[in-house]
Amino acid sequence: MLHFEDTLTFQNKPIDLVTIGELLIDMIPEQYGDQFEATSFRKYFGGSPSNIAMNVKQLGLQPVVASAVGNDGLGKFLIHHLQQANMDTSHVQQVNQSTSIVVVSKSTSSPVPIFYRDADYHLNYTNQLEKTLSQTKMIHFSCWPISMEPSRQTIEKVLSKAKEEEVLICFDPNYHPMIWEKGEYAIPYIKSIISQVDIIKPSEDDAERLFGKDTPKNQLAKFLELGAKFVILTLGKDGAIASNGEETITFSTLADKVVDTTGAGDAFWSGLYTGLVQGQTVKEAIQLGFAVSAYKLRYTGAVVSLPTVAKLKEMYHV
């Protein structure tokens, strides 16, 4: 069990984090509006797991991205973006399908997405990926790769290998019905995954899509009842509540300016992972997550240029 005052001891491995899942284009309008009133859009590097890898690289960790993009101009744009950040792109598979795109409203609350998926779920399990899983301290995945085949089968193999290698398994249950094929039993499948992971970080919107409306404490309890070991339920401007089933702590947001909320949850994950790897307690790592998220909220786009961990700690007093 993870306790708030624990510092995690990792095996001496060369990779800190492998993120597995969507690498895609975020199309974000120049103007605010949830009904997409804007007439001009700009393309941004996107995909939650890939955003996290980009962030933790800036914060001093060694990540690897495992994703699939199209063998097209947008796929090349994404790979080039990773290469410009000195990221390992050897696990980015180029497939014959078109690079996936999400059109996202520009928002100061919760952005509204429209999904155009193709290449991202064609991620295959390879011998190279299996070897990399034995060399990492943590893995991160989201609902995207488990929503469709063949990437669902890939994640199932990843989970099996990660358990065998005693890797910390972290899951973002960013369920949205639009990313699942019609007729799929999405919610029961997601619930079956929850007991297999070490840390889960649902947002309030994620919890509502999975369980319906309820109070944050009741939502938190539902994840624990499904076998979650450590839950961080983020609540937007109201911070978060976190629990290991024995102790529950409330956290306040550190955000002081909100320009665009796209990627705020990814920024939180990034600070959390960085804190855990760098020897902070679980509680301190959560607070660093809030600091990274607060900084990202000042700018448009999911991935922004981040200051050092020391500077973030100084700015947000964590």
C-alpha positions as CSV (number, residue, x, y, z in Angstrom):
1,M,0.0,0.0,0.0
2,L,1.2,3.5,-0.8
3,H,1.1,5.9,2.1
4,F,1.3,9.7,1.8
5,E,4.6,9.9,3.7
6,D,6.2,7.1,1.8
7,T,9.1,7.7,-0.6
8,L,9.2,5.0,-3.3
9,T,12.3,2.9,-3.9
10,F,12.8,2.0,-7.5
11,Q,15.2,-0.5,-9.0
12,N,18.2,1.0,-10.8
13,K,16.8,1.2,-14.3
14,P,17.8,3.5,-17.2
15,I,14.2,4.6,-18.1
16,D,12.1,6.4,-15.6
17,L,8.7,6.3,-17.4
18,V,7.2,4.6,-20.5
19,T,4.0,6.3,-21.6
20,I,1.8,4.1,-23.8
21,G,-1.1,5.4,-25.9
22,E,-2.2,8.3,-28.1
23,L,0.1,10.6,-29.9
24,L,-2.0,13.0,-32.0
25,I,-2.7,16.5,-33.2
26,D,-4.6,18.9,-31.0
27,M,-6.4,21.5,-33.1
28,I,-7.2,24.4,-30.8
29,P,-9.1,27.6,-31.9
30,E,-7.7,31.1,-31.5
31,Q,-10.9,32.2,-29.7
32,Y,-12.7,30.9,-26.7
33,G,-16.1,29.2,-27.1
34,D,-17.4,25.7,-26.4
35,Q,-19.5,25.7,-29.6
36,F,-16.4,26.1,-31.9
37,E,-17.5,29.5,-33.1
38,A,-13.9,30.2,-34.1
39,T,-12.9,30.4,-37.7
40,S,-9.2,29.8,-37.2
41,F,-7.4,26.9,-35.5
42,R,-3.8,26.1,-34.8
43,K,-2.3,22.6,-34.6
44,Y,-0.5,21.5,-31.5
45,F,1.5,18.5,-30.4
46,G,-1.0,16.4,-28.4
47,G,-2.1,13.1,-26.9
48,S,-2.1,12.7,-23.1
49,P,0.6,10.1,-22.6
50,S,2.9,11.8,-25.0
51,N,2.3,15.2,-23.4
52,I,3.4,13.7,-20.1
53,A,6.5,12.2,-21.6
54,M,7.4,15.6,-23.1
55,N,6.8,17.3,-19.7
56,V,8.8,14.9,-17.6
57,K,11.7,15.2,-20.0
58,Q,11.9,18.9,-19.3
59,L,11.7,18.2,-15.6
60,G,14.7,15.9,-15.7
61,L,13.4,12.4,-16.2
62,Q,14.2,9.8,-18.9
63,P,10.9,8.9,-20.6
64,V,10.0,6.8,-23.7
65,V,6.9,7.3,-25.8
66,A,5.2,4.1,-27.2
67,S,2.6,5.3,-29.8
68,A,1.3,4.9,-33.3
69,V,1.0,7.7,-35.9
70,G,0.2,7.8,-39.6
71,N,2.9,7.7,-42.3
72,D,1.8,11.2,-43.3
73,G,2.7,14.8,-42.8
74,L,1.0,15.1,-39.4
75,G,2.7,12.0,-38.2
76,K,6.1,13.4,-39.3
77,F,5.3,16.7,-37.5
78,L,4.7,14.8,-34.2
79,I,7.9,12.7,-34.6
80,H,9.9,15.8,-35.4
81,H,8.5,17.5,-32.4
82,L,9.7,14.6,-30.2
83,Q,13.1,14.6,-31.8
84,Q,13.4,18.4,-31.3
85,A,13.0,17.7,-27.6
86,N,15.7,15.0,-27.7
87,M,13.1,12.3,-27.1
88,D,13.5,8.6,-28.0
89,T,11.2,8.0,-31.0
90,S,12.1,4.4,-31.7
91,H,8.8,3.2,-30.2
92,V,6.7,5.5,-32.3
93,Q,5.2,3.1,-34.9
94,Q,4.3,4.6,-38.3
95,V,1.3,2.9,-39.7
96,N,-0.8,3.2,-42.9
97,Q,-3.8,4.8,-41.2
98,S,-4.2,8.6,-40.9
99,T,-2.7,10.4,-37.9
100,S,-5.4,10.9,-35.2
101,I,-6.7,14.4,-34.5
102,V,-8.7,15.9,-31.7
103,V,-10.4,19.3,-32.2
104,V,-10.5,20.9,-28.7
105,S,-12.4,24.1,-27.7
106,K,-10.3,26.8,-26.0
107,S,-11.6,27.0,-22.5
108,T,-10.9,28.2,-19.0
109,S,-12.9,25.3,-17.5
110,S,-13.3,22.0,-19.2
111,P,-12.5,21.9,-23.0
112,V,-14.9,20.2,-25.3
113,P,-13.3,17.6,-27.6
114,I,-14.3,16.2,-31.0
115,F,-12.3,13.0,-31.9
116,Y,-11.1,11.9,-35.3
117,R,-9.3,8.6,-34.6
118,D,-7.3,6.3,-36.9
119,A,-3.6,5.6,-36.4
120,D,-3.4,5.8,-32.6
121,Y,-5.1,2.5,-31.8
122,H,-2.9,0.5,-34.2
123,L,-0.2,0.3,-31.6
124,N,1.3,-3.3,-31.6
125,Y,3.2,-5.1,-28.9
126,T,6.7,-5.7,-30.1
127,N,9.9,-7.5,-28.8
128,Q,11.4,-4.0,-28.6
129,L,8.6,-2.7,-26.4
130,E,8.8,-5.8,-24.2
131,K,12.5,-5.3,-23.6
132,T,11.9,-1.6,-22.8
133,L,9.3,-2.5,-20.2
134,S,12.0,-4.5,-18.3
135,Q,14.1,-1.3,-18.2
136,T,11.6,1.2,-16.8
137,K,10.6,2.2,-13.3
138,M,7.0,3.2,-14.2
139,I,4.4,2.9,-17.0
140,H,1.5,5.2,-17.8
141,F,-1.5,4.5,-20.0
142,S,-4.9,6.0,-20.6
143,C,-8.3,4.9,-21.8
144,W,-7.5,5.5,-25.5
145,P,-5.4,2.4,-26.1
146,I,-7.8,0.1,-24.2
147,S,-10.8,1.4,-26.2
148,M,-10.1,-0.4,-29.5
149,E,-8.1,-3.3,-30.9
150,P,-5.3,-4.0,-31.5
151,S,-4.0,-1.6,-28.9
152,R,-6.2,-3.1,-26.2
153,Q,-4.4,-6.4,-26.6
154,T,-1.1,-4.5,-26.5
155,I,-2.0,-2.9,-23.1
156,E,-3.1,-6.3,-21.7
157,K,0.4,-7.7,-22.6
158,V,2.0,-4.6,-21.2
159,L,0.2,-5.0,-17.9
160,S,1.3,-8.6,-17.6
161,K,4.9,-7.8,-18.4
162,A,4.9,-4.8,-16.0
163,K,3.7,-6.9,-13.1
164,E,6.3,-9.5,-13.8
165,E,9.0,-6.8,-13.8
166,E,7.6,-5.0,-10.6
167,V,7.1,-1.8,-12.5
168,L,4.8,0.9,-11.0
169,I,1.6,0.9,-13.1
170,C,-0.4,4.2,-13.4
171,F,-3.7,4.7,-15.2
172,D,-5.5,7.8,-16.4
173,P,-9.2,6.7,-16.7
174,N,-10.0,9.4,-19.2
175,Y,-13.1,7.6,-20.4
176,H,-15.2,9.3,-23.1
177,P,-17.9,7.4,-24.9
178,M,-17.0,8.9,-28.2
179,I,-13.6,7.1,-28.3
180,W,-15.2,3.7,-28.0
181,E,-16.8,1.7,-30.8
182,K,-20.6,1.5,-30.5
183,G,-21.8,-1.6,-28.7
184,E,-18.6,-2.0,-26.7
185,Y,-19.0,-2.6,-23.0
186,A,-16.6,0.2,-22.1
187,I,-17.4,0.9,-18.5
188,P,-17.3,-2.7,-17.2
189,Y,-14.0,-3.2,-19.0
190,I,-12.5,0.0,-17.5
191,K,-13.7,-1.1,-14.1
192,S,-11.9,-4.5,-14.6
193,I,-8.6,-2.6,-15.2
194,I,-8.7,-0.5,-12.1
195,S,-7.7,-3.3,-9.7
196,Q,-4.6,-4.0,-11.8
197,V,-3.0,-0.6,-11.4
198,D,-1.0,1.1,-8.6
199,I,-2.1,4.7,-9.0
200,I,-5.2,6.1,-10.7
201,K,-6.0,9.8,-11.3
202,P,-9.5,10.4,-12.5
203,S,-10.9,13.9,-13.0
204,E,-14.3,14.8,-11.7
205,D,-15.6,14.5,-15.3
206,D,-14.0,11.0,-15.7
207,A,-15.7,9.9,-12.5
208,E,-19.1,11.2,-13.6
209,R,-18.8,9.5,-17.0
210,L,-18.0,6.2,-15.3
211,F,-20.4,6.3,-12.3
212,G,-22.9,9.2,-12.8
213,K,-23.2,12.3,-10.7
214,D,-22.2,12.0,-7.0
215,T,-20.1,13.8,-4.4
216,P,-16.3,13.7,-4.7
217,K,-16.0,11.6,-1.5
218,N,-18.5,9.0,-2.9
219,Q,-16.8,8.9,-6.2
220,L,-13.4,8.3,-4.5
221,A,-15.0,5.5,-2.6
222,K,-16.2,3.8,-5.8
223,F,-12.7,3.6,-7.2
224,L,-11.4,2.1,-3.9
225,E,-14.2,-0.4,-3.9
226,L,-13.2,-1.6,-7.4
227,G,-9.7,-2.4,-6.0
228,A,-7.8,0.8,-6.7
229,K,-4.7,1.0,-4.5
230,F,-4.2,4.8,-4.6
231,V,-6.7,7.3,-6.0
232,I,-6.2,11.0,-6.8
233,L,-9.5,12.6,-7.8
234,T,-8.8,16.0,-9.3
235,L,-11.5,18.6,-8.9
236,G,-10.5,21.5,-11.2
237,K,-10.4,24.8,-9.3
238,D,-11.3,22.9,-6.1
239,G,-8.0,21.0,-6.0
240,A,-8.2,17.2,-5.4
241,I,-8.8,14.5,-2.8
242,A,-6.6,11.5,-2.6
243,S,-6.8,8.3,-0.7
244,N,-5.1,4.9,-0.2
245,G,-8.3,3.5,1.5
246,E,-7.0,4.2,5.0
247,E,-6.2,7.9,4.9
248,T,-7.8,10.6,2.8
249,I,-6.2,14.1,2.2
250,T,-7.7,17.2,0.5
251,F,-5.4,19.3,-1.6
252,S,-5.9,22.9,-2.8
253,T,-5.2,24.1,-6.3
254,L,-2.1,26.3,-6.8
255,A,-3.4,27.9,-10.1
256,D,-3.2,31.7,-10.1
257,K,-4.0,32.3,-13.8
258,V,-6.0,30.3,-16.2
259,V,-5.5,30.8,-20.0
260,D,-6.2,27.3,-21.3
261,T,-7.0,24.1,-19.5
262,T,-5.8,21.8,-22.3
263,G,-3.2,19.4,-20.8
264,A,-3.6,20.5,-17.2
265,G,-4.2,17.0,-16.1
266,D,-1.1,15.8,-18.0
267,A,1.0,18.5,-16.3
268,F,-0.3,17.2,-13.0
269,W,0.8,13.7,-13.8
270,S,4.2,15.0,-14.9
271,G,4.9,16.7,-11.6
272,L,3.7,13.7,-9.7
273,Y,6.0,11.3,-11.6
274,T,8.9,13.6,-11.3
275,G,8.5,14.0,-7.6
276,L,8.2,10.2,-7.1
277,V,11.4,9.4,-9.1
278,Q,13.3,12.2,-7.4
279,G,12.7,10.9,-4.0
280,Q,9.9,13.1,-2.7
281,T,7.1,11.6,-0.5
282,V,3.8,10.8,-2.2
283,K,2.2,13.8,-0.6
284,E,5.1,16.1,-1.8
285,A,4.9,14.6,-5.3
286,I,1.2,15.4,-5.5
287,Q,1.9,19.0,-4.5
288,L,4.6,19.2,-7.2
289,G,1.9,17.9,-9.6
290,F,-0.3,20.9,-8.7
291,A,2.7,23.3,-9.2
292,V,3.4,22.0,-12.7
293,S,-0.3,22.1,-13.6
294,A,-0.6,25.7,-12.3
295,Y,2.3,26.8,-14.5
296,K,0.9,25.1,-17.6
297,L,-2.5,26.8,-17.1
298,R,-0.9,30.1,-17.8
299,Y,-0.4,29.2,-21.5
300,T,-2.2,27.8,-24.5
301,G,-1.5,24.2,-25.6
302,A,-1.0,20.9,-23.9
303,V,2.8,21.1,-23.7
304,V,4.6,24.3,-22.7
305,S,8.2,25.2,-21.9
306,L,8.6,24.4,-18.2
307,P,11.0,25.9,-15.6
308,T,13.2,23.7,-13.4
309,V,11.7,21.7,-10.5
310,A,13.6,24.0,-8.1
311,K,12.0,27.1,-9.8
312,L,8.6,25.5,-9.6
313,K,9.0,24.7,-5.9
314,E,10.1,28.3,-5.3
315,M,7.2,29.8,-7.3
316,Y,4.5,27.7,-5.7
317,H,6.0,27.2,-2.2
318,V,5.9,23.4,-2.4
